[in-house]
Amino acid sequence: MNNKVKLLNRQSSLEFLPNLSNKLGPKIYIKRDDEGGRGGGGNKLRKYERIIADAIHKKADTLIIAGHFQSNAARELVGAACQLGLKSIVVCKSMIPEQNPTFNQNGNALLMKLMNAHIITIDAEDDFQIEMNKIANNVNKKGNKAYLIPFGGSNLLGSLGYLDCANEIIEQFQEKEEKTPDYIVTPTGSGGTMAGLIAGFAIAQTSTKVIGFSVLHKDQTIENIVNKLTNEIIENVKPKIDIITDFEVNTKFVGKGYGIPTENGNNAIKMLAELEGVFLCPVYTGKAMAGLVQYIKENKIKKDETIVFIHTGGMPLVHAYYNLYD
């Protein structure tokens, strides 16, 4: 499980946000997982280090992932495959209403085109798993070996990347504050990032609480996914030891649906850009930052507490949604 390919050159930085902290009250840091790595950076690279190592161990030469035309996960996988000399196939279908006339040609779609990505488009009603299996069978028949990437990289191997991240934060935060943060705040889509963080802080026996703001599911589904993955990580890393987890999943900031911007999310993007020169995105991090702002306003997070916000990436999405910022 610890076999990894190197996709990240170093630990991502942990930066204090002085202007945002002054505006909102609590001491807020940001973990820059948008930095580094090929293909534009982002949180999936941590997940792919073990997943792709597993693919290579199994002699696979073709990585297949499901996504949409603005998928961070797909763009990061294509970049990683380019770096490692592997083939990749992105099975795409429309999951987000087109936001402007160039929505499917800009942002992540443009970067994947520049990397000469092999994209296979399926109908919106088609089942991803069925179509991926068909494509994998065709790849194998031609003498290559296919490996299917789990949705969002959120299986045990992928989630362990965020146990690594939790350990990084503990080390970095200790140097800055001589303690662990009170809260970790993250967007959560397929659940692996959040599960790895929860497990990491729980195994380290900290008092840190992980708060995830859902950007995909509007119901109990995401909490169940996170719970299952967290328990799987703990059972594999620290079996037969009673470990207490502390987390919360909030589904109230999704808005109308995945990839559909919200007013509060857009305001949070503009606020962080103006105050700190840091760019969030309307699909993931903007909605999570909107949630954090609301929690502080409602005193769910106190002014004397400390927060680390996980920047999971998605900078290319700012360009895809250019019409939001007129």
Backbone as numpy.savetxt, mean C-alpha at the origin, in Angstrom:
# Nx Ny Nz CAx CAy CAz Cx Cy Cz
10.79 -18.09 4.56 9.97 -16.87 4.56 10.83 -15.60 4.56
12.08 -15.72 4.96 12.94 -14.55 4.99 13.77 -14.39 3.74
13.56 -15.28 2.75 14.26 -15.16 1.48 13.68 -13.97 0.71
14.55 -13.01 0.34 14.07 -11.80 -0.32 14.96 -11.46 -1.52
14.35 -10.85 -2.54 15.12 -10.17 -3.57 15.21 -8.70 -3.16
16.25 -8.03 -3.57 16.46 -6.66 -3.13 15.79 -5.68 -4.09
14.70 -5.10 -3.66 14.00 -4.09 -4.45 14.12 -2.71 -3.81
14.42 -2.67 -2.52 14.59 -1.41 -1.80 16.06 -1.24 -1.46
16.62 -0.09 -1.78 18.04 0.14 -1.56 18.38 0.45 -0.11
17.37 0.90 0.65 17.63 1.32 2.02 16.30 1.41 2.77
16.39 1.66 4.05 15.18 1.95 4.81 14.56 3.24 4.28
13.24 3.30 4.21 12.60 4.57 3.85 12.71 5.53 5.02
12.73 6.81 4.73 12.96 7.81 5.78 11.71 8.01 6.64
11.96 8.40 7.87 10.89 8.80 8.80 11.08 10.28 9.04
10.14 11.10 8.56 10.31 12.55 8.60 9.28 13.19 9.53
9.73 14.13 10.33 8.82 14.93 11.15 8.16 15.98 10.26
6.86 16.20 10.46 6.11 17.20 9.71 5.78 18.38 10.64
6.68 19.37 10.74 6.50 20.43 11.73 5.30 21.33 11.47
5.06 21.65 10.20 3.98 22.59 9.89 2.60 21.94 10.06
2.50 20.68 9.65 1.24 19.96 9.85 1.00 19.74 11.34
2.04 19.45 12.08 1.91 19.24 13.53 1.45 20.53 14.21
2.02 21.65 13.81 1.61 22.93 14.40 0.16 23.24 14.09
-0.29 22.87 12.91 -1.68 23.15 12.52 -2.67 22.27 13.26
-2.33 20.96 13.39 -3.31 20.01 13.93 -3.14 19.74 15.43
-1.93 19.90 15.97 -1.74 19.70 17.41 -0.79 18.59 17.77
-1.13 17.32 17.46 -0.22 16.22 17.80 1.09 16.28 17.00
2.09 15.56 17.46 3.36 15.46 16.76 3.21 14.39 15.68
3.34 14.80 14.42 3.07 13.90 13.29 4.34 13.66 12.48
4.66 12.37 12.30 5.75 11.95 11.43 5.15 11.24 10.22
5.95 11.15 9.16 5.50 10.43 7.96 6.58 9.43 7.56
6.16 8.19 7.32 7.06 7.13 6.87 6.99 7.10 5.35
8.12 7.43 4.70 8.13 7.70 3.27 8.31 6.43 2.44
7.29 5.57 2.47 7.35 4.37 1.64 6.98 4.67 0.19
6.77 5.95 -0.10 6.63 6.36 -1.50 8.00 6.53 -2.16
9.06 6.54 -1.35 10.41 6.74 -1.87 11.01 5.43 -2.35
11.97 5.54 -3.27 12.87 4.43 -3.56 12.27 3.34 -4.42
13.15 2.54 -4.97 12.72 1.41 -5.78 12.41 1.80 -7.21
12.39 0.80 -8.08 12.12 1.04 -9.51 10.63 1.24 -9.75
10.35 1.89 -10.86 8.97 1.99 -11.32 8.13 3.03 -10.61
8.74 3.89 -9.78 7.99 4.97 -9.15 7.75 4.81 -7.67
8.28 3.75 -7.05 8.18 3.58 -5.60 6.78 3.23 -5.13
6.69 2.90 -3.84 5.38 2.58 -3.25 5.44 1.37 -2.35
4.36 1.14 -1.61 4.35 0.13 -0.55 4.42 -1.31 -1.06
4.05 -1.54 -2.30 4.05 -2.92 -2.79 5.46 -3.49 -2.93
6.46 -2.62 -3.06 7.82 -3.12 -3.23 8.28 -3.92 -2.01
7.87 -3.50 -0.83 8.19 -4.29 0.38 7.57 -5.68 0.27
6.36 -5.74 -0.24 5.65 -7.01 -0.35 6.28 -7.91 -1.42
6.70 -7.29 -2.51 7.23 -8.07 -3.62 8.60 -8.67 -3.33
9.33 -8.12 -2.37 10.67 -8.66 -2.10 10.60 -10.16 -1.76
9.63 -10.55 -0.95 9.50 -11.97 -0.62 8.68 -12.74 -1.66
7.65 -12.09 -2.20 6.79 -12.76 -3.18 7.58 -13.12 -4.43
8.36 -12.18 -4.94 9.13 -12.46 -6.16 10.26 -13.44 -5.86
10.83 -13.37 -4.66 11.83 -14.37 -4.27 11.23 -15.77 -4.33
9.97 -15.89 -3.90 9.28 -17.18 -3.96 9.07 -17.61 -5.41
8.71 -16.65 -6.26 8.52 -16.95 -7.69 9.81 -17.46 -8.32
10.91 -16.79 -8.01 12.21 -17.19 -8.57 12.61 -18.56 -8.04
12.36 -18.79 -6.74 12.66 -20.10 -6.14 11.90 -21.22 -6.85
10.68 -20.89 -7.31 9.86 -21.88 -8.01 10.12 -21.90 -9.52
11.21 -21.23 -9.93 11.67 -21.23 -11.32 10.71 -20.51 -12.27
9.88 -19.62 -11.74 8.97 -18.85 -12.59 9.74 -17.75 -13.31
9.31 -17.44 -14.52 9.94 -16.34 -15.26 8.94 -15.29 -15.71
7.65 -15.54 -15.43 6.59 -14.62 -15.85 5.66 -14.34 -14.67
5.60 -13.08 -14.25 4.77 -12.67 -13.12 3.46 -12.11 -13.65
2.34 -12.56 -13.10 1.02 -12.12 -13.58 0.27 -11.48 -12.42
-0.24 -10.28 -12.67 -0.98 -9.56 -11.63 -2.28 -9.01 -12.20
-3.30 -8.93 -11.37 -4.57 -8.31 -11.74 -4.57 -6.86 -11.27
-5.22 -6.01 -12.04 -5.29 -4.61 -11.62 -6.16 -3.80 -12.55
-5.96 -2.50 -12.50 -6.66 -1.58 -13.39 -5.61 -0.67 -14.02
-6.01 0.22 -14.86 -5.06 1.00 -15.65 -4.28 2.00 -14.79
-4.78 2.31 -13.61 -4.07 3.21 -12.70 -3.57 2.47 -11.45
-3.30 1.21 -11.57 -2.91 0.40 -10.42 -1.46 0.65 -10.00
-1.27 1.09 -8.75 0.08 1.19 -8.18 0.73 -0.18 -8.14
-0.03 -1.18 -7.71 0.52 -2.54 -7.56 1.04 -3.06 -8.89
0.28 -2.83 -9.96 0.71 -3.29 -11.29 1.94 -2.54 -11.75
1.93 -1.22 -11.61 3.08 -0.41 -12.03 4.35 -0.80 -11.28
4.23 -1.03 -9.97 5.40 -1.43 -9.18 5.90 -2.82 -9.59
4.96 -3.73 -9.90 5.37 -5.08 -10.32 6.10 -5.03 -11.65
5.59 -4.26 -12.59 6.25 -4.15 -13.89 7.67 -3.60 -13.71
7.81 -2.58 -12.86 9.14 -2.02 -12.61 10.08 -3.02 -11.98
9.58 -3.80 -11.01 10.40 -4.81 -10.36 10.81 -5.90 -11.35
9.88 -6.29 -12.22 10.19 -7.31 -13.23 11.26 -6.81 -14.19
11.15 -5.55 -14.61 12.18 -4.96 -15.48 13.55 -5.02 -14.80
13.59 -4.64 -13.53 14.83 -4.62 -12.78 15.47 -6.01 -12.70
14.64 -7.03 -12.52 15.13 -8.38 -12.27 15.23 -9.24 -13.53
14.88 -8.67 -14.66 14.97 -9.42 -15.91 13.90 -10.47 -16.07
12.74 -10.25 -15.45 11.62 -11.18 -15.55 10.56 -10.61 -16.50
9.68 -11.46 -16.99 8.53 -11.00 -17.76 7.39 -10.70 -16.80
6.51 -9.81 -17.21 5.31 -9.54 -16.40 4.12 -9.33 -17.31
2.96 -9.70 -16.81 1.70 -9.49 -17.52 0.72 -8.85 -16.55
0.11 -7.75 -16.97 -0.91 -7.09 -16.17 -2.27 -7.37 -16.79
-3.14 -8.02 -16.02 -4.50 -8.31 -16.48 -5.38 -7.16 -16.00
-5.82 -6.34 -16.91 -6.49 -5.07 -16.56 -7.98 -5.10 -16.88
-8.73 -4.48 -16.00 -10.12 -4.15 -16.32 -10.49 -2.85 -15.63
-11.55 -2.25 -16.06 -11.99 -0.96 -15.51 -12.55 -1.18 -14.11
-11.94 -0.52 -13.12 -12.42 -0.60 -11.73 -12.76 0.77 -11.18
-12.31 1.81 -11.89 -12.54 3.19 -11.45 -13.19 3.96 -12.60
-14.26 4.70 -12.34 -14.84 5.52 -13.42 -13.79 6.50 -13.95
-13.70 6.64 -15.26 -12.71 7.55 -15.84 -12.97 8.98 -15.36
-11.93 9.60 -14.81 -12.06 10.89 -14.15 -11.88 12.08 -15.09
-11.29 11.83 -16.25 -11.02 12.89 -17.23 -10.69 12.22 -18.57
-10.58 12.99 -19.64 -10.39 12.38 -20.97 -9.11 11.55 -21.12
-8.07 11.83 -20.33 -6.81 11.08 -20.48 -6.56 10.15 -19.29
-7.59 9.81 -18.55 -7.40 9.06 -17.30 -6.68 7.74 -17.51
-7.00 7.02 -18.57 -6.37 5.72 -18.80 -5.08 5.80 -19.63
-4.60 7.02 -19.87 -3.33 7.21 -20.58 -2.28 7.94 -19.74
-2.70 8.49 -18.60 -1.82 9.32 -17.77 -1.39 8.52 -16.53
-0.62 9.12 -15.65 -0.28 8.52 -14.36 0.38 7.16 -14.49
-0.11 6.18 -13.73 0.46 4.84 -13.74 0.37 4.20 -15.12
-0.72 4.48 -15.85 -0.87 3.92 -17.20 0.27 4.38 -18.10
0.64 5.64 -17.99 1.74 6.18 -18.79 3.06 5.52 -18.41
3.32 5.37 -17.11 4.58 4.76 -16.67 4.67 3.30 -17.11
3.55 2.59 -17.05 3.57 1.20 -17.52 3.84 1.13 -19.02
3.30 2.08 -19.78 3.56 2.14 -21.22 5.04 2.38 -21.48
5.65 3.30 -20.72 7.07 3.58 -20.88 7.94 2.36 -20.58
7.46 1.51 -19.66 8.20 0.29 -19.33 7.85 -0.87 -20.26
7.07 -0.57 -21.30 6.66 -1.57 -22.30 5.94 -2.74 -21.64
5.04 -2.42 -20.73 4.29 -3.45 -20.00 3.41 -4.24 -20.95
3.30 -5.53 -20.67 2.39 -6.40 -21.41 1.05 -6.37 -20.68
0.10 -5.64 -21.24 -1.21 -5.46 -20.61 -2.26 -6.20 -21.42
-3.03 -7.03 -20.73 -4.15 -7.74 -21.36 -5.43 -7.20 -20.74
-6.27 -6.61 -21.57 -7.50 -5.99 -21.09 -8.65 -7.00 -21.15
-9.38 -7.10 -20.05 -10.56 -7.97 -19.99 -11.79 -7.12 -19.73
-12.97 -7.68 -19.92 -14.21 -6.94 -19.70 -14.43 -6.72 -18.20
-15.13 -5.65 -17.89 -15.35 -5.27 -16.48 -16.06 -6.37 -15.70
-16.90 -7.15 -16.38 -17.65 -8.20 -15.67 -16.87 -9.51 -15.56
-15.73 -9.61 -16.22 -14.92 -10.83 -16.17 -14.30 -11.03 -14.79
-14.13 -12.28 -14.41 -13.52 -12.61 -13.12 -11.99 -12.62 -13.26
-11.32 -11.82 -12.42 -9.86 -11.72 -12.49 -9.18 -13.08 -12.40
-9.59 -13.86 -11.38 -8.88 -15.12 -11.11 -9.01 -16.10 -12.26
-10.20 -16.17 -12.83 -10.43 -17.08 -13.96 -9.56 -16.67 -15.15
-9.54 -15.38 -15.44 -8.77 -14.88 -16.59 -7.27 -15.03 -16.35
-6.82 -14.78 -15.13 -5.39 -14.94 -14.81 -4.96 -16.40 -14.98
-5.82 -17.31 -14.54 -5.51 -18.74 -14.67 -5.41 -19.15 -16.15
-6.31 -18.61 -16.98 -6.25 -18.90 -18.42 -4.93 -18.41 -19.01
-4.56 -17.19 -18.64 -3.33 -16.59 -19.18 -2.11 -17.38 -18.69
-2.13 -17.77 -17.41 -1.03 -18.56 -16.85 -0.89 -19.89 -17.60
-2.00 -20.53 -17.92 -1.97 -21.80 -18.67 -1.34 -21.61 -20.05
-1.68 -20.49 -20.70 -1.11 -20.20 -22.02 0.40 -19.95 -21.92
0.80 -19.23 -20.88 2.23 -18.97 -20.65 2.98 -20.29 -20.48
2.41 -21.17 -19.67 3.07 -22.45 -19.38 3.14 -23.35 -20.63
2.09 -23.29 -21.44 2.06 -24.11 -22.67 3.16 -23.70 -23.65
3.56 -22.42 -23.56 4.58 -21.90 -24.47 6.00 -22.16 -23.96
6.10 -22.87 -22.82 7.42 -23.22 -22.31 7.96 -22.31 -21.24
7.21 -21.28 -20.89 7.60 -20.42 -19.77 6.91 -20.91 -18.51
7.19 -20.26 -17.39 6.53 -20.65 -16.14 5.93 -19.43 -15.47
4.61 -19.46 -15.28 3.88 -18.33 -14.72 3.79 -18.40 -13.20
3.70 -17.23 -12.60 3.51 -17.12 -11.15 2.46 -16.03 -10.93
1.37 -16.37 -10.23 0.29 -15.42 -9.99 0.57 -14.62 -8.72
0.54 -13.31 -8.85 0.74 -12.40 -7.71 -0.60 -12.22 -7.01
-0.67 -12.39 -5.69 -1.94 -12.18 -4.99 -2.40 -10.73 -5.07
-3.69 -10.52 -5.00 -4.25 -9.17 -5.12 -3.63 -8.24 -4.08
-3.03 -7.15 -4.56 -2.40 -6.19 -3.66 -1.16 -6.72 -2.95
-0.68 -7.89 -3.36 0.47 -8.49 -2.66 0.16 -8.88 -1.24
-1.13 -9.06 -0.94 -1.54 -9.25 0.45 -1.78 -10.71 0.80
-0.68 -11.47 0.83 -0.70 -12.79 1.44 0.33 -12.79 2.56
0.63 -13.95 3.13 1.58 -13.99 4.24 2.94 -13.43 3.83
3.47 -13.87 2.70 4.79 -13.41 2.27 4.82 -11.89 2.09
3.80 -11.36 1.42 3.75 -9.92 1.20 3.60 -9.13 2.48
2.74 -9.62 3.36 2.48 -8.89 4.61 3.70 -8.83 5.52
4.58 -9.82 5.41 5.80 -9.80 6.22 6.67 -8.58 5.89
6.51 -8.03 4.69 7.23 -6.80 4.34 6.88 -5.66 5.27
5.65 -5.66 5.79 5.24 -4.58 6.69 5.49 -4.91 8.16
5.79 -6.16 8.45 6.40 -6.45 9.75 7.81 -5.85 9.76
8.53 -5.99 8.63 9.83 -5.32 8.49 9.70 -3.82 8.70
8.67 -3.23 8.10 8.45 -1.78 8.21 8.20 -1.37 9.66
7.41 -2.16 10.38 7.15 -1.86 11.80 8.45 -1.83 12.58
9.33 -2.79 12.32 10.61 -2.83 13.01 11.49 -1.62 12.65
11.43 -1.20 11.40 12.15 0.01 10.98 11.65 1.22 11.76
10.33 1.36 11.83 9.75 2.52 12.52 10.14 2.53 13.99
10.09 1.37 14.63 10.46 1.29 16.05 11.88 1.80 16.24
12.78 1.35 15.40 14.19 1.77 15.49 14.35 3.26 15.20
13.72 3.74 14.12 13.87 5.14 13.73 13.21 6.09 14.74
12.02 5.71 15.23 11.30 6.56 16.15 12.01 6.64 17.50
12.60 5.53 17.89 13.35 5.48 19.15 14.50 6.50 19.12
15.13 6.61 17.98 16.24 7.57 17.83 15.76 9.01 17.96
14.54 9.27 17.48 14.02 10.63 17.47 13.30 11.01 18.76
12.55 10.06 19.33 11.66 10.38 20.45 11.94 9.56 21.71
12.83 8.56 21.60 13.18 7.67 22.71 11.97 6.92 23.26
11.07 6.57 22.37 9.88 5.78 22.72 9.30 5.24 21.43
8.15 4.60 21.50 7.44 4.18 20.29 6.25 5.11 20.07
5.78 5.25 18.82 4.66 6.17 18.58 3.37 5.67 19.23
2.49 6.61 19.52 1.19 6.23 20.08 0.31 5.60 19.00
0.40 6.13 17.77 -0.46 5.66 16.69 0.32 5.50 15.39
-0.05 4.48 14.64 0.33 4.35 13.24 -0.96 4.51 12.44
-0.94 5.37 11.43 -2.12 5.59 10.59 -1.76 5.21 9.15
-2.60 4.38 8.55 -2.32 3.90 7.19 -3.60 3.74 6.38
-3.52 3.98 5.06 -4.63 3.53 4.22 -4.62 2.01 4.17
-5.77 1.40 4.00 -5.82 -0.05 3.86 -6.77 -0.44 2.74
-6.24 -1.21 1.79 -7.02 -1.66 0.65 -7.20 -3.16 0.69
-6.14 -3.89 0.33 -6.21 -5.36 0.35 -5.81 -5.93 1.71
-5.30 -5.10 2.63 -5.13 -5.49 4.02 -3.74 -5.89 4.47
-2.84 -6.22 3.53 -1.54 -6.75 3.91 -0.63 -5.75 4.61
-0.66 -4.50 4.16 0.16 -3.47 4.79 -0.23 -3.30 6.26
-1.52 -3.17 6.50 -2.00 -2.96 7.86 -1.72 -4.18 8.73
-1.96 -5.38 8.20 -1.75 -6.61 8.98 -0.29 -6.74 9.41
0.63 -6.46 8.49 2.04 -6.54 8.83 2.43 -5.56 9.91
1.88 -4.35 9.84 2.17 -3.33 10.86 1.63 -3.75 12.22
0.40 -4.22 12.24 -0.21 -4.66 13.51 0.62 -5.76 14.15
0.96 -6.76 13.35 1.74 -7.88 13.85 3.10 -7.43 14.35
3.73 -6.54 13.59 5.07 -6.08 13.96 5.09 -5.36 15.29
4.16 -4.44 15.49 4.13 -3.70 16.76 3.67 -4.58 17.91
2.78 -5.54 17.63 2.32 -6.45 18.68 3.44 -7.40 19.11
4.16 -7.97 18.15 5.25 -8.89 18.48 6.34 -8.17 19.27
6.56 -6.88 18.93 7.56 -6.09 19.67 7.07 -5.65 21.04
5.81 -5.96 21.34 5.19 -5.66 22.64 5.21 -4.16 22.95
4.86 -3.36 21.94 4.73 -1.92 22.14 3.28 -1.60 22.50
3.05 -0.35 22.88 1.68 0.11 23.16 1.09 0.84 21.95
1.76 0.77 20.82 1.33 1.48 19.61 0.04 0.87 19.05
-0.91 1.75 18.73 -2.15 1.32 18.10 -2.10 1.63 16.61
-2.52 0.67 15.78 -2.56 0.86 14.33 -3.99 1.17 13.90
-4.16 2.30 13.20 -5.47 2.71 12.69 -5.41 2.67 11.17
-6.30 1.89 10.58 -6.36 1.79 9.13 -7.64 2.40 8.60
-7.51 3.27 7.60 -8.68 3.86 6.95 -8.88 3.15 5.61
-10.00 2.44 5.50 -10.27 1.66 4.32 -10.47 2.56 3.10
-9.89 2.15 1.97 -10.07 2.87 0.72 -10.80 2.01 -0.32
-11.14 0.79 0.09 -11.76 -0.16 -0.85 -13.09 -0.69 -0.34
-13.07 -1.33 0.81 -14.27 -1.95 1.36 -15.02 -0.97 2.27
-16.36 -1.03 2.17 -17.19 -0.14 2.97 -17.79 -0.85 4.18
-17.41 -2.11 4.41 -18.07 -2.88 5.45 -17.05 -3.69 6.25
-17.56 -4.67 6.99 -16.75 -5.49 7.88 -15.70 -6.33 7.14
-15.82 -6.45 5.83 -14.93 -7.30 5.04 -13.46 -7.03 5.33
-13.08 -5.76 5.32 -11.65 -5.43 5.46 -11.13 -5.77 6.86
-11.95 -5.57 7.88 -11.51 -5.93 9.24 -11.28 -7.43 9.34
-12.15 -8.21 8.72 -11.98 -9.67 8.73 -10.70 -10.08 8.01
-10.43 -9.44 6.87 -9.21 -9.74 6.11 -7.97 -9.42 6.94
-7.97 -8.23 7.54 -6.82 -7.79 8.34 -6.61 -8.72 9.54
-7.69 -9.07 10.20 -7.60 -9.97 11.36 -7.00 -11.31 10.98
-7.49 -11.87 9.87 -7.02 -13.19 9.43 -5.53 -13.14 9.07
-5.12 -12.13 8.32 -3.72 -12.00 7.93 -2.81 -11.75 9.12
-3.27 -10.90 10.04 -2.48 -10.61 11.24 -2.23 -11.88 12.03
-3.28 -12.67 12.25 -3.14 -13.92 13.00 -2.22 -14.90 12.29
-2.30 -14.91 10.95 -1.44 -15.81 10.18 0.04 -15.43 10.34
0.30 -14.13 10.31 1.68 -13.66 10.50 2.20 -14.06 11.88
1.42 -13.76 12.90 1.84 -14.06 14.27 2.06 -15.56 14.46
1.17 -16.37 13.91 1.30 -17.84 14.04 2.57 -18.35 13.36
3.00 -17.66 12.32 4.20 -18.09 11.60 5.48 -17.51 12.20
5.39 -16.33 12.80 6.59 -15.68 13.34 6.80 -16.02 14.81
5.72 -15.98 15.58 5.80 -16.26 17.02 4.71 -17.25 17.43
4.80 -18.50 16.97 3.76 -19.48 17.30 3.74 -19.81 18.78
2.55 -20.16 19.27 2.36 -20.62 20.64 2.69 -19.57 21.70
2.69 -18.31 21.30 2.89 -17.23 22.26 1.67 -16.32 22.21
1.14 -15.98 23.36 -0.05 -15.12 23.44 0.36 -13.67 23.17
-0.06 -13.14 22.04 0.31 -11.78 21.65 -0.96 -10.94 21.49
-0.95 -9.76 22.11 -2.13 -8.87 22.10 -1.97 -7.85 20.99
-2.96 -7.76 20.11 -2.94 -6.77 19.03 -3.86 -5.60 19.38
-3.48 -4.42 18.90 -4.28 -3.22 19.15 -4.45 -2.47 17.84
-5.66 -2.53 17.28 -5.87 -1.86 16.00 -7.34 -1.49 15.82
-7.56 -0.63 14.84 -8.92 -0.20 14.48 -8.98 -0.01 12.98
-10.06 -0.49 12.37 -10.31 -0.27 10.95 -11.53 0.63 10.81
-11.37 1.72 10.07 -12.47 2.64 9.85 -12.84 2.63 8.37
-14.12 2.41 8.08 -14.57 2.31 6.68 -15.40 3.53 6.23
-15.37 4.59 7.02 -16.24 5.74 6.75 -15.64 6.78 5.82
-14.40 6.58 5.36 -13.76 7.58 4.52 -13.57 7.12 3.08
-14.19 5.97 2.74 -14.10 5.46 1.37 -14.80 6.39 0.39
-15.88 7.04 0.84 -16.68 7.87 -0.05 -17.57 7.00 -0.92
-17.73 7.38 -2.18 -18.63 6.64 -3.08 -18.03 5.32 -3.55
-16.72 5.16 -3.38 -16.12 3.89 -3.79 -14.64 4.01 -4.06
-14.03 2.88 -4.37 -12.60 2.80 -4.62 -12.20 3.69 -5.81
-11.20 4.51 -5.59 -10.68 5.35 -6.67 -11.50 6.58 -6.97
-12.63 6.74 -6.27 -13.48 7.92 -6.49 -13.11 8.96 -5.42
-12.60 10.12 -5.83 -12.12 11.11 -4.86 -13.23 11.61 -3.93
-12.81 12.06 -2.75 -13.73 12.68 -1.80 -13.29 14.12 -1.55
-14.22 14.94 -1.15 -13.88 16.35 -0.87 -12.88 16.45 0.28
-13.10 15.67 1.34 -12.18 15.71 2.48 -10.79 15.19 2.09
-10.76 14.17 1.25 -9.49 13.65 0.78 -8.74 14.68 -0.05
-9.45 15.35 -0.94 -8.82 16.39 -1.77 -8.28 17.53 -0.91
-9.05 17.91 0.10 -8.60 18.97 1.02 -7.34 18.55 1.76
-7.28 17.27 2.15 -6.11 16.78 2.86 -4.88 16.78 1.94
-5.07 16.43 0.67 -3.96 16.44 -0.30 -3.41 17.85 -0.45
-4.31 18.81 -0.63 -3.88 20.21 -0.80 -3.21 20.74 0.46
-3.73 20.37 1.63 -3.17 20.84 2.90 -1.73 20.37 3.06
-1.48 19.09 2.81 -0.12 18.57 3.01 0.84 19.13 1.96
0.35 19.32 0.75 1.20 19.89 -0.30 1.59 21.33 0.07
0.62 22.11 0.52 0.89 23.51 0.85 1.75 23.66 2.10
1.52 22.81 3.09 2.25 22.94 4.37 3.63 22.30 4.35
3.75 21.16 3.63 4.99 20.37 3.75 5.66 20.04 2.41
5.01 20.34 1.28 5.58 19.94 0.00 5.61 18.44 -0.20
4.68 17.74 0.45 4.56 16.30 0.33 3.25 16.00 -0.42
3.31 15.09 -1.38 2.15 14.83 -2.23 1.50 13.49 -1.91
0.24 13.56 -1.52 -0.59 12.37 -1.31 -1.39 12.12 -2.57
-2.19 11.05 -2.58 -2.98 10.75 -3.77 -4.46 10.59 -3.40
-5.36 10.78 -4.37 -6.80 10.74 -4.08 -7.36 9.34 -3.87
-6.60 8.30 -4.22 -7.12 6.93 -4.10 -6.84 6.35 -2.72
-5.64 6.58 -2.19 -5.21 5.94 -0.94 -4.91 6.94 0.17
-3.77 7.59 0.05 -3.25 8.37 1.18 -4.06 9.62 1.50
-4.67 10.23 0.49 -5.50 11.41 0.75 -6.68 11.08 1.65
-7.32 9.93 1.40 -8.47 9.52 2.22 -8.03 9.17 3.64
-6.85 8.53 3.76 -6.36 8.19 5.10 -5.99 9.45 5.89
-5.39 10.43 5.21 -5.05 11.69 5.89 -6.32 12.43 6.30
-7.36 12.37 5.47 -8.64 12.98 5.84 -9.18 12.34 7.12
-9.03 11.02 7.22 -9.45 10.31 8.43 -8.66 10.75 9.64
-7.35 10.89 9.48 -6.50 11.34 10.60 -6.91 12.73 11.07
-7.12 13.63 10.13 -7.54 15.00 10.49 -8.83 14.97 11.30
-9.79 14.17 10.86 -11.07 14.08 11.56 -10.91 13.50 12.97
-10.06 12.50 13.11 -9.82 11.89 14.43 -9.23 12.91 15.40
-8.35 13.75 14.89 -7.76 14.78 15.76 -8.82 15.82 16.13
-9.62 16.22 15.16 -10.69 17.19 15.43 -11.67 16.67 16.47
-11.96 15.36 16.42 -12.92 14.76 17.35 -12.26 14.32 18.66
-10.99 14.64 18.81 -10.22 14.33 20.03 -10.06 12.82 20.26
-10.23 12.03 19.19 -9.94 10.59 19.31 -8.44 10.37 19.41
-7.70 11.29 18.83 -6.25 11.35 19.01 -5.94 12.67 19.69
-5.27 12.60 20.81 -5.04 13.79 21.64 -3.85 14.61 21.15
-3.86 15.89 21.55 -2.83 16.83 21.11 -1.43 16.46 21.61
-1.35 15.73 22.72 -0.02 15.39 23.27 0.46 14.01 22.82
-0.22 13.41 21.83 0.15 12.08 21.35 0.96 12.16 20.06
1.61 11.07 19.73 2.48 11.03 18.55 1.94 10.06 17.51
2.14 10.42 16.25 1.56 9.68 15.12 2.62 9.46 14.06
2.62 8.27 13.48 3.37 8.03 12.24 2.36 7.70 11.15
2.35 8.52 10.12 1.47 8.30 8.96 2.26 7.55 7.90
1.72 6.43 7.42 2.40 5.63 6.41 2.06 6.14 5.01
3.08 6.69 4.34 2.88 7.14 2.96 3.14 5.95 2.05
2.05 5.33 1.59 2.15 4.09 0.82 2.45 4.33 -0.66
2.56 5.59 -1.05 2.90 5.89 -2.44 1.71 6.32 -3.26
1.88 6.28 -4.56 0.81 6.67 -5.46 0.99 8.03 -6.09
2.22 8.57 -6.03 2.48 9.87 -6.65 2.00 9.97 -8.11
2.17 8.93 -8.95 1.68 9.04 -10.33 0.18 9.29 -10.42
-0.56 8.89 -9.38 -2.01 9.09 -9.40 -2.38 10.57 -9.33
-1.51 11.40 -8.76 -1.76 12.84 -8.73 -1.92 13.36 -10.16
-1.06 12.86 -11.06 -1.11 13.30 -12.46 -2.36 12.76 -13.16
-2.75 11.53 -12.84 -3.93 10.95 -13.48 -5.20 11.71 -13.11
-5.21 12.27 -11.90 -6.38 13.01 -11.41 -6.16 14.53 -11.49
-5.46 14.95 -12.52 -5.06 16.37 -12.62 -6.23 17.35 -12.53
-7.41 16.93 -12.98 -8.55 17.84 -13.04 -9.11 18.20 -11.66
-8.67 17.49 -10.61 -9.16 17.79 -9.25 -8.60 19.09 -8.71
-7.50 19.57 -9.29 -6.75 20.62 -8.63 -6.82 21.96 -9.37
-7.84 22.11 -10.21 -8.01 23.37 -10.95 -8.39 24.50 -10.00
